[in-house]
Amino acid sequence: RSRTLELEQYRKDRSTVWTEVSMRFIRDTEGRPFSILGVTRDVTERKKAEKALQESEERFRQLFDLSPLAVAVTDAETGKLIDVNESFCNLSNYSKDDLLGRTTMELGFFSGEQRDRLTKGLQAFGKIQGLEIDYKTKAGSIRKAVAFSKVIQLADETSILTALLDKTEQKSLQDQLHRA
């Protein structure tokens, strides 16, 4: 049975190199170890790529959490919410625990017609830019928003990234102005 470990090693010039070392015992006919066979390979580039990916994911997470827009990530196949930011929770009046693992249809967030419009646009174009929609909060009030969605790949899974800009107050003021 072999063992593998990663080591950060220093070169003569004090630069570092990451190596992956695989070792196993070589045994005699009675099963006693008498030697070690080892193979070392340079994995520095892989470690750099892993670090760059981790930094990119952290930047995305910070932007996702910081966004004043309501942002949600949905599994494209099941329609279940994978992640939402605090703005989405505030907009919908649901807690993150209420939302994750459920679909917007189960929650009554969108009507079937609204969901169909969004889905058809994504299927046809891969993204939605400025689709006006109505959505229902946990308390049951109907609000207005503009939706921006895009099909994305996350961890080899097809997902939908959606950002909602609440326009309820603006629409209400426009309606009042129009009536006046």
Z-matrix of the N, CA and C atoms (Angstrom, degrees):
N
C 1 1.446
C 2 1.517 1 108.82
N 3 1.317 2 116.42 1 134.73
C 4 1.465 3 119.55 2 -177.25
C 5 1.526 4 110.50 3 -100.37
N 6 1.295 5 114.83 4 158.08
C 7 1.469 6 123.77 5 176.80
C 8 1.526 7 107.79 6 -121.22
N 9 1.333 8 115.55 7 142.80
C 10 1.458 9 120.35 8 179.24
C 11 1.520 10 108.98 9 -129.56
N 12 1.323 11 115.63 10 137.87
C 13 1.461 12 120.24 11 175.67
C 14 1.511 13 109.35 12 -144.82
N 15 1.320 14 115.15 13 156.60
C 16 1.460 15 120.89 14 177.69
C 17 1.518 16 108.19 15 -107.06
N 18 1.322 17 115.54 16 138.23
C 19 1.453 18 121.68 17 -178.56
C 20 1.520 19 109.67 18 -131.32
N 21 1.313 20 115.76 19 141.27
C 22 1.458 21 120.47 20 170.41
C 23 1.522 22 106.08 21 -96.69
N 24 1.314 23 116.48 22 121.11
C 25 1.454 24 120.61 23 -176.56
C 26 1.523 25 109.91 24 -119.68
N 27 1.323 26 115.32 25 156.42
C 28 1.459 27 121.48 26 179.93
C 29 1.521 28 110.26 27 -104.45
N 30 1.320 29 115.02 28 136.35
C 31 1.459 30 121.12 29 173.67
C 32 1.530 31 108.96 30 -85.73
N 33 1.330 32 116.34 31 173.07
C 34 1.461 33 120.60 32 178.94
C 35 1.523 34 111.61 33 -59.52
N 36 1.358 35 116.11 34 -34.19
C 37 1.471 36 119.64 35 -179.05
C 38 1.528 37 112.47 36 -81.65
N 39 1.334 38 118.08 37 8.52
C 40 1.473 39 126.00 38 177.72
C 41 1.530 40 113.36 39 76.03
N 42 1.330 41 118.55 40 2.11
C 43 1.464 42 120.26 41 172.74
C 44 1.527 43 108.26 42 -75.50
N 45 1.301 44 116.39 43 160.84
C 46 1.467 45 119.09 44 -177.72
C 47 1.521 46 110.66 45 -108.06
N 48 1.301 47 113.91 46 154.51
C 49 1.458 48 122.04 47 175.77
C 50 1.525 49 106.72 48 -138.34
N 51 1.320 50 115.83 49 135.66
C 52 1.464 51 120.43 50 175.67
C 53 1.515 52 108.44 51 -93.36
N 54 1.324 53 115.75 52 132.20
C 55 1.455 54 120.10 53 178.45
C 56 1.519 55 110.18 54 -127.11
N 57 1.307 56 113.95 55 150.46
C 58 1.457 57 121.14 56 172.79
C 59 1.521 58 106.34 57 -110.00
N 60 1.316 59 115.98 58 121.98
C 61 1.452 60 121.69 59 -176.54
C 62 1.528 61 108.29 60 -112.21
N 63 1.343 62 115.93 61 122.88
C 64 1.463 63 121.67 62 175.33
C 65 1.524 64 107.66 63 -111.35
N 66 1.331 65 115.16 64 130.21
C 67 1.461 66 119.77 65 -177.32
C 68 1.526 67 109.91 66 -134.39
N 69 1.330 68 113.23 67 150.77
C 70 1.460 69 118.54 68 171.09
C 71 1.516 70 108.79 69 -152.40
N 72 1.317 71 114.78 70 153.00
C 73 1.466 72 120.23 71 177.90
C 74 1.524 73 109.52 72 -78.09
N 75 1.305 74 114.64 73 142.99
C 76 1.461 75 120.70 74 168.68
C 77 1.525 76 104.74 75 -103.00
N 78 1.311 77 115.25 76 127.68
C 79 1.471 78 120.79 77 -173.23
C 80 1.528 79 111.44 78 -110.48
N 81 1.323 80 113.85 79 152.70
C 82 1.466 81 118.55 80 175.95
C 83 1.528 82 109.15 81 -80.66
N 84 1.309 83 116.55 82 -176.87
C 85 1.467 84 120.89 83 -176.73
C 86 1.525 85 113.25 84 -64.50
N 87 1.313 86 117.07 85 -18.14
C 88 1.465 87 120.42 86 178.44
C 89 1.526 88 111.93 87 -97.13
N 90 1.321 89 116.27 88 4.82
C 91 1.470 90 120.42 89 176.20
C 92 1.511 91 115.10 90 87.93
N 93 1.327 92 117.85 91 5.97
C 94 1.461 93 120.58 92 179.55
C 95 1.531 94 109.34 93 -87.28
N 96 1.346 95 116.24 94 135.88
C 97 1.468 96 118.11 95 177.94
C 98 1.530 97 110.53 96 -69.63
N 99 1.340 98 115.55 97 136.23
C 100 1.458 99 118.64 98 177.18
C 101 1.526 100 111.81 99 -128.85
N 102 1.356 101 116.15 100 -8.03
C 103 1.457 102 119.38 101 -179.91
C 104 1.528 103 108.68 102 -158.86
N 105 1.295 104 115.27 103 165.42
C 106 1.471 105 121.33 104 176.09
C 107 1.516 106 107.90 105 -122.27
N 108 1.323 107 116.09 106 131.59
C 109 1.458 108 122.02 107 174.50
C 110 1.526 109 106.60 108 -103.22
N 111 1.311 110 116.43 109 124.67
C 112 1.461 111 120.39 110 -178.50
C 113 1.507 112 112.08 111 -128.92
N 114 1.331 113 115.17 112 144.17
C 115 1.463 114 121.92 113 176.14
C 116 1.523 115 106.89 114 -128.87
N 117 1.322 116 115.52 115 130.35
C 118 1.465 117 121.14 116 -179.95
C 119 1.514 118 108.42 117 -119.68
N 120 1.320 119 115.32 118 136.22
C 121 1.474 120 118.13 119 175.08
C 122 1.520 121 109.28 120 -136.79
N 123 1.316 122 114.87 121 149.94
C 124 1.463 123 122.74 122 -178.44
C 125 1.530 124 108.70 123 -78.95
N 126 1.329 125 116.87 124 121.48
C 127 1.476 126 121.32 125 178.81
C 128 1.530 127 110.48 126 -119.85
N 129 1.335 128 117.00 127 24.08
C 130 1.466 129 122.31 128 -177.42
C 131 1.523 130 111.61 129 -58.26
N 132 1.336 131 117.47 130 -45.98
C 133 1.471 132 120.27 131 -178.29
C 134 1.525 133 111.11 132 -63.67
N 135 1.333 134 117.47 133 -39.88
C 136 1.463 135 120.56 134 177.64
C 137 1.528 136 110.51 135 -63.36
N 138 1.327 137 117.37 136 -41.63
C 139 1.465 138 121.23 137 179.24
C 140 1.530 139 110.79 138 -64.44
N 141 1.331 140 117.06 139 -39.19
C 142 1.467 141 120.98 140 177.19
C 143 1.527 142 110.29 141 -64.14
N 144 1.334 143 117.14 142 -42.44
C 145 1.469 144 121.06 143 178.79
C 146 1.521 145 110.91 144 -64.81
N 147 1.342 146 117.51 145 -40.58
C 148 1.464 147 121.00 146 177.63
C 149 1.524 148 111.01 147 -62.57
N 150 1.336 149 116.43 148 -41.34
C 151 1.468 150 120.55 149 179.24
C 152 1.525 151 110.60 150 -65.70
N 153 1.331 152 117.00 151 -43.32
C 154 1.470 153 121.05 152 179.07
C 155 1.528 154 110.50 153 -62.08
N 156 1.335 155 116.95 154 -41.08
C 157 1.463 156 120.79 155 178.34
C 158 1.521 157 110.47 156 -64.68
N 159 1.312 158 117.23 157 -43.09
C 160 1.466 159 121.35 158 179.37
C 161 1.531 160 110.49 159 -62.09
N 162 1.333 161 117.40 160 -42.45
C 163 1.467 162 121.16 161 178.29
C 164 1.525 163 111.05 162 -65.08
N 165 1.323 164 116.98 163 -40.08
C 166 1.458 165 121.55 164 178.37
C 167 1.528 166 110.62 165 -63.76
N 168 1.323 167 116.43 166 -43.67
C 169 1.465 168 120.52 167 178.16
C 170 1.525 169 111.03 168 -62.99
N 171 1.322 170 117.34 169 -38.27
C 172 1.472 171 121.13 170 178.81
C 173 1.529 172 110.53 171 -66.30
N 174 1.343 173 117.40 172 -41.24
C 175 1.477 174 120.33 173 177.34
C 176 1.522 175 110.47 174 -62.46
N 177 1.342 176 116.52 175 -43.57
C 178 1.464 177 120.57 176 178.22
C 179 1.530 178 109.79 177 -60.59
N 180 1.332 179 117.54 178 -45.79
C 181 1.467 180 122.23 179 -178.49
C 182 1.522 181 110.56 180 -60.40
N 183 1.337 182 117.05 181 -43.44
C 184 1.462 183 120.14 182 179.90
C 185 1.521 184 111.32 183 -64.76
N 186 1.328 185 116.93 184 -43.48
C 187 1.462 186 121.00 185 178.25
C 188 1.526 187 110.31 186 -64.50
N 189 1.322 188 116.84 187 -43.72
C 190 1.463 189 123.39 188 178.87
C 191 1.528 190 109.96 189 -57.25
N 192 1.323 191 116.70 190 -50.07
C 193 1.466 192 121.27 191 -177.34
C 194 1.520 193 112.28 192 -70.21
N 195 1.327 194 117.74 193 -34.23
C 196 1.456 195 122.43 194 -175.65
C 197 1.531 196 113.55 195 -80.51
N 198 1.314 197 117.76 196 -22.53
C 199 1.463 198 121.70 197 -172.62
C 200 1.531 199 112.49 198 -57.16
N 201 1.330 200 116.36 199 132.29
C 202 1.467 201 118.92 200 174.37
C 203 1.537 202 111.73 201 -74.37
N 204 1.343 203 116.31 202 -15.16
C 205 1.451 204 120.47 203 175.44
C 206 1.523 205 109.21 204 -77.23
N 207 1.315 206 116.53 205 148.87
C 208 1.463 207 121.29 206 174.22
C 209 1.521 208 106.81 207 -75.81
N 210 1.340 209 116.73 208 118.53
C 211 1.460 210 120.82 209 -175.36
C 212 1.524 211 109.22 210 -122.45
N 213 1.349 212 114.83 211 136.09
C 214 1.462 213 120.93 212 178.78
C 215 1.521 214 109.18 213 -136.89
N 216 1.336 215 115.22 214 147.68
C 217 1.457 216 121.93 215 172.50
C 218 1.520 217 105.97 216 -116.02
N 219 1.331 218 115.66 217 126.72
C 220 1.458 219 122.43 218 -176.03
C 221 1.522 220 109.86 219 -121.29
N 222 1.316 221 117.16 220 141.35
C 223 1.458 222 121.39 221 173.92
C 224 1.527 223 107.49 222 -69.46
N 225 1.331 224 117.35 223 123.23
C 226 1.459 225 121.33 224 -175.19
C 227 1.525 226 112.47 225 -64.51
N 228 1.315 227 116.98 226 -32.94
C 229 1.464 228 119.98 227 -176.84
C 230 1.529 229 112.66 228 -77.43
N 231 1.327 230 116.29 229 -46.34
C 232 1.472 231 119.89 230 -174.63
C 233 1.526 232 113.67 231 -96.22
N 234 1.332 233 116.63 232 -20.49
C 235 1.457 234 120.13 233 -176.49
C 236 1.526 235 113.44 234 79.69
N 237 1.338 236 116.87 235 5.00
C 238 1.464 237 120.16 236 -178.59
C 239 1.526 238 110.41 237 -79.58
N 240 1.318 239 115.48 238 142.29
C 241 1.455 240 121.38 239 177.23
C 242 1.528 241 109.43 240 -71.96
N 243 1.325 242 115.70 241 126.01
C 244 1.458 243 122.47 242 179.95
C 245 1.523 244 110.32 243 -94.66
N 246 1.335 245 115.80 244 -39.15
C 247 1.459 246 120.50 245 -178.71
C 248 1.524 247 108.75 246 -156.16
N 249 1.310 248 116.01 247 148.58
C 250 1.469 249 123.09 248 175.49
C 251 1.522 250 107.48 249 -141.32
N 252 1.320 251 116.13 250 153.02
C 253 1.458 252 118.32 251 176.04
C 254 1.534 253 109.73 252 -95.54
N 255 1.316 254 115.12 253 174.85
C 256 1.476 255 120.94 254 -177.24
C 257 1.527 256 110.95 255 -62.31
N 258 1.333 257 117.21 256 -35.77
C 259 1.471 258 120.72 257 178.93
C 260 1.523 259 111.14 258 -62.08
N 261 1.339 260 117.01 259 -36.49
C 262 1.464 261 120.49 260 177.26
C 263 1.526 262 110.00 261 -65.24
N 264 1.325 263 116.05 262 -42.42
C 265 1.472 264 120.25 263 178.32
C 266 1.528 265 110.15 264 -61.84
N 267 1.327 266 116.95 265 -44.24
C 268 1.465 267 120.63 266 179.27
C 269 1.523 268 111.88 267 -63.55
N 270 1.317 269 116.81 268 -40.88
C 271 1.458 270 122.24 269 -179.22
C 272 1.526 271 111.68 270 -65.05
N 273 1.323 272 115.96 271 -40.98
C 274 1.463 273 120.55 272 -174.55
C 275 1.523 274 114.40 273 -92.80
N 276 1.337 275 116.27 274 -14.14
C 277 1.466 276 123.08 275 -175.46
C 278 1.530 277 113.01 276 67.48
N 279 1.316 278 117.19 277 17.66
C 280 1.464 279 121.97 278 174.98
C 281 1.527 280 108.57 279 -102.93
N 282 1.322 281 116.19 280 151.41
C 283 1.466 282 119.81 281 172.03
C 284 1.527 283 107.87 282 -81.41
N 285 1.298 284 115.65 283 163.14
C 286 1.464 285 120.56 284 178.02
C 287 1.531 286 109.94 285 -59.37
N 288 1.334 287 116.86 286 -41.19
C 289 1.470 288 120.97 287 179.37
C 290 1.526 289 111.64 288 -62.16
N 291 1.354 290 117.25 289 -35.31
C 292 1.465 291 121.16 290 177.58
C 293 1.527 292 111.61 291 -65.69
N 294 1.326 293 116.10 292 -32.02
C 295 1.458 294 121.59 293 -171.41
C 296 1.527 295 114.74 294 -89.43
N 297 1.323 296 116.58 295 -45.06
C 298 1.466 297 120.14 296 -171.77
C 299 1.523 298 111.96 297 -64.41
N 300 1.335 299 114.91 298 133.96
C 301 1.458 300 121.23 299 179.92
C 302 1.515 301 113.89 300 86.10
N 303 1.315 302 117.58 301 -2.59
C 304 1.470 303 121.42 302 178.44
C 305 1.522 304 109.03 303 -115.27
N 306 1.321 305 116.09 304 160.20
C 307 1.466 306 120.02 305 177.63
C 308 1.520 307 109.38 306 -94.64
N 309 1.324 308 115.16 307 158.29
C 310 1.469 309 119.06 308 177.37
C 311 1.525 310 110.62 309 -65.41
N 312 1.333 311 116.54 310 -27.03
C 313 1.478 312 119.56 311 177.03
C 314 1.531 313 110.43 312 -69.93
N 315 1.343 314 118.14 313 -41.74
C 316 1.459 315 121.19 314 177.22
C 317 1.523 316 110.91 315 -59.87
N 318 1.318 317 115.45 316 -36.23
C 319 1.460 318 120.49 317 -178.99
C 320 1.527 319 112.17 318 -81.46
N 321 1.318 320 117.27 319 -10.97
C 322 1.462 321 120.74 320 -177.01
C 323 1.516 322 112.12 321 73.72
N 324 1.319 323 116.67 322 18.39
C 325 1.458 324 121.88 323 -176.99
C 326 1.528 325 111.25 324 -64.41
N 327 1.327 326 115.71 325 -46.21
C 328 1.468 327 121.73 326 176.36
C 329 1.514 328 108.76 327 -115.07
N 330 1.323 329 115.95 328 154.56
C 331 1.465 330 119.32 329 169.48
C 332 1.525 331 107.12 330 -78.87
N 333 1.329 332 116.74 331 164.72
C 334 1.461 333 120.97 332 177.14
C 335 1.515 334 111.62 333 -58.60
N 336 1.337 335 116.01 334 -37.49
C 337 1.462 336 120.86 335 179.68
C 338 1.530 337 110.77 336 -65.53
N 339 1.339 338 116.19 337 -43.25
C 340 1.467 339 120.22 338 178.99
C 341 1.532 340 110.14 339 -62.38
N 342 1.327 341 115.95 340 -44.81
C 343 1.468 342 121.07 341 -179.53
C 344 1.528 343 110.35 342 -62.42
N 345 1.340 344 117.14 343 -42.40
C 346 1.467 345 121.14 344 178.53
C 347 1.524 346 111.77 345 -61.42
N 348 1.338 347 117.36 346 -42.47
C 349 1.464 348 121.08 347 178.92
C 350 1.529 349 110.54 348 -61.06
N 351 1.319 350 115.07 349 -43.42
C 352 1.454 351 120.34 350 179.87
C 353 1.536 352 110.81 351 -65.81
N 354 1.307 353 116.53 352 -47.14
C 355 1.468 354 121.97 353 -178.22
C 356 1.522 355 111.41 354 -63.80
N 357 1.328 356 117.45 355 -45.12
C 358 1.467 357 120.50 356 -179.68
C 359 1.524 358 111.65 357 -63.59
N 360 1.318 359 116.71 358 -39.91
C 361 1.462 360 120.16 359 177.25
C 362 1.514 361 112.12 360 -63.67
N 363 1.326 362 116.14 361 -41.18
C 364 1.465 363 120.21 362 178.54
C 365 1.519 364 111.64 363 -66.95
N 366 1.327 365 116.93 364 -39.87
C 367 1.460 366 120.42 365 178.86
C 368 1.527 367 111.05 366 -65.63
N 369 1.323 368 116.41 367 -38.86
C 370 1.459 369 120.42 368 -176.77
C 371 1.529 370 112.71 369 -76.66
N 372 1.333 371 116.98 370 -40.50
C 373 1.462 372 120.10 371 -170.82
C 374 1.534 373 114.71 372 -120.33
N 375 1.327 374 118.23 373 -11.65
C 376 1.462 375 120.91 374 -178.04
C 377 1.512 376 113.61 375 80.87
N 378 1.345 377 115.68 376 -7.66
C 379 1.462 378 119.84 377 178.02
C 380 1.521 379 110.31 378 -158.79
N 381 1.310 380 114.38 379 161.32
C 382 1.471 381 122.80 380 177.17
C 383 1.518 382 106.69 381 -125.93
N 384 1.313 383 117.27 382 133.51
C 385 1.458 384 121.56 383 179.80
C 386 1.518 385 109.46 384 -124.10
N 387 1.301 386 117.98 385 103.49
C 388 1.462 387 121.68 386 171.88
C 389 1.515 388 115.32 387 75.88
N 390 1.317 389 118.24 388 39.66
C 391 1.460 390 122.02 389 177.14
C 392 1.530 391 109.13 390 -79.95
N 393 1.325 392 116.65 391 121.17
C 394 1.470 393 120.27 392 178.64
C 395 1.519 394 108.88 393 -78.26
N 396 1.331 395 115.16 394 127.69
C 397 1.458 396 121.23 395 -178.12
C 398 1.522 397 110.21 396 -136.86
N 399 1.321 398 114.25 397 161.65
C 400 1.455 399 121.87 398 169.31
C 401 1.519 400 106.74 399 -108.60
N 402 1.312 401 116.81 400 146.25
C 403 1.461 402 120.96 401 175.87
C 404 1.520 403 108.93 402 -139.95
N 405 1.319 404 114.96 403 157.35
C 406 1.459 405 120.65 404 -178.20
C 407 1.522 406 109.69 405 -110.88
N 408 1.337 407 116.20 406 132.47
C 409 1.460 408 120.85 407 177.93
C 410 1.526 409 109.69 408 -81.62
N 411 1.310 410 115.92 409 172.98
C 412 1.464 411 121.37 410 178.35
C 413 1.533 412 110.61 411 -59.04
N 414 1.340 413 116.90 412 -35.19
C 415 1.466 414 121.75 413 179.79
C 416 1.525 415 112.26 414 -74.89
N 417 1.349 416 117.51 415 -10.39
C 418 1.459 417 120.95 416 177.05
C 419 1.516 418 114.61 417 98.47
N 420 1.328 419 118.78 418 -2.23
C 421 1.463 420 119.34 419 179.46
C 422 1.535 421 109.62 420 -76.81
N 423 1.321 422 114.78 421 144.29
C 424 1.470 423 121.36 422 179.07
C 425 1.518 424 107.90 423 -93.74
N 426 1.331 425 115.07 424 128.40
C 427 1.453 426 121.18 425 -179.29
C 428 1.530 427 108.62 426 -124.86
N 429 1.316 428 115.80 427 165.83
C 430 1.460 429 121.87 428 -177.62
C 431 1.526 430 109.23 429 -115.28
N 432 1.331 431 114.98 430 142.38
C 433 1.462 432 120.41 431 179.38
C 434 1.514 433 109.97 432 -148.34
N 435 1.309 434 114.47 433 166.27
C 436 1.456 435 122.51 434 171.56
C 437 1.525 436 105.60 435 -113.60
N 438 1.342 437 115.88 436 127.02
C 439 1.462 438 121.63 437 -175.65
C 440 1.522 439 111.48 438 -103.78
N 441 1.333 440 114.26 439 140.20
C 442 1.455 441 123.09 440 173.44
C 443 1.522 442 105.48 441 -128.08
N 444 1.333 443 118.09 442 120.39
C 445 1.465 444 121.81 443 -177.41
C 446 1.516 445 110.21 444 -134.17
N 447 1.330 446 114.20 445 153.28
C 448 1.456 447 120.01 446 178.21
C 449 1.519 448 108.81 447 -150.30
N 450 1.326 449 116.11 448 140.44
C 451 1.454 450 121.55 449 174.47
C 452 1.528 451 106.83 450 -78.89
N 453 1.337 452 116.07 451 128.26
C 454 1.463 453 121.24 452 -178.57
C 455 1.525 454 109.97 453 -132.86
N 456 1.322 455 115.99 454 164.34
C 457 1.464 456 122.15 455 174.67
C 458 1.524 457 108.12 456 -107.11
N 459 1.320 458 116.59 457 123.39
C 460 1.463 459 122.50 458 175.07
C 461 1.511 460 108.04 459 -128.49
N 462 1.324 461 115.64 460 121.06
C 463 1.468 462 121.08 461 178.98
C 464 1.531 463 111.40 462 50.89
N 465 1.318 464 116.43 463 46.10
C 466 1.470 465 123.77 464 178.67
C 467 1.527 466 113.55 465 63.82
N 468 1.304 467 117.56 466 17.06
C 469 1.458 468 122.34 467 176.75
C 470 1.527 469 108.47 468 -116.47
N 471 1.325 470 116.80 469 142.21
C 472 1.451 471 120.46 470 176.58
C 473 1.522 472 108.43 471 -82.23
N 474 1.320 473 115.13 472 125.90
C 475 1.458 474 121.81 473 -178.33
C 476 1.519 475 109.13 474 -130.47
N 477 1.317 476 115.13 475 170.18
C 478 1.462 477 121.47 476 176.44
C 479 1.519 478 107.58 477 -122.04
N 480 1.321 479 115.79 478 123.94
C 481 1.461 480 122.49 479 175.98
C 482 1.521 481 106.87 480 -98.97
N 483 1.318 482 116.74 481 122.53
C 484 1.462 483 121.44 482 -177.61
C 485 1.522 484 110.07 483 -126.71
N 486 1.330 485 115.50 484 133.99
C 487 1.465 486 121.90 485 173.62
C 488 1.519 487 107.30 486 -120.49
N 489 1.330 488 115.73 487 133.92
C 490 1.458 489 121.59 488 179.93
C 491 1.523 490 109.60 489 -117.17
N 492 1.317 491 115.43 490 131.98
C 493 1.452 492 122.24 491 175.22
C 494 1.525 493 106.82 492 -108.43
N 495 1.333 494 116.34 493 113.11
C 496 1.460 495 120.75 494 -178.45
C 497 1.524 496 109.97 495 -69.04
N 498 1.325 497 116.10 496 128.02
C 499 1.466 498 122.64 497 -178.45
C 500 1.528 499 111.21 498 -122.15
N 501 1.321 500 118.02 499 14.73
C 502 1.457 501 121.60 500 -174.66
C 503 1.525 502 111.78 501 -58.21
N 504 1.319 503 117.52 502 -51.17
C 505 1.477 504 121.00 503 -177.61
C 506 1.526 505 110.78 504 -64.93
N 507 1.319 506 116.76 505 -42.15
C 508 1.460 507 120.54 506 179.32
C 509 1.527 508 110.90 507 -62.42
N 510 1.341 509 117.24 508 -43.86
C 511 1.469 510 121.10 509 179.45
C 512 1.527 511 110.06 510 -64.07
N 513 1.324 512 116.64 511 -39.84
C 514 1.460 513 120.75 512 179.46
C 515 1.526 514 110.69 513 -62.49
N 516 1.325 515 117.19 514 -43.61
C 517 1.472 516 121.02 515 178.66
C 518 1.532 517 110.63 516 -66.25
N 519 1.322 518 117.16 517 -39.40
C 520 1.467 519 120.17 518 177.52
C 521 1.529 520 110.90 519 -62.52
N 522 1.342 521 116.28 520 -41.93
C 523 1.463 522 120.56 521 178.96
C 524 1.529 523 110.44 522 -63.82
N 525 1.319 524 118.01 523 -41.66
C 526 1.469 525 121.90 524 178.79
C 527 1.511 526 110.76 525 -63.11
N 528 1.326 527 115.56 526 -42.96
C 529 1.467 528 121.13 527 179.67
C 530 1.526 529 110.18 528 -65.18
N 531 1.308 530 116.29 529 -40.95
C 532 1.454 531 121.24 530 179.05
C 533 1.532 532 110.72 531 -63.38
N 534 1.327 533 117.61 532 -43.26
C 535 1.465 534 121.66 533 178.85
C 536 1.524 535 111.58 534 -65.57
N 537 1.328 536 116.83 535 -36.63
C 538 1.462 537 121.23 536 179.95
C 539 1.520 538 110.02 537 -68.10
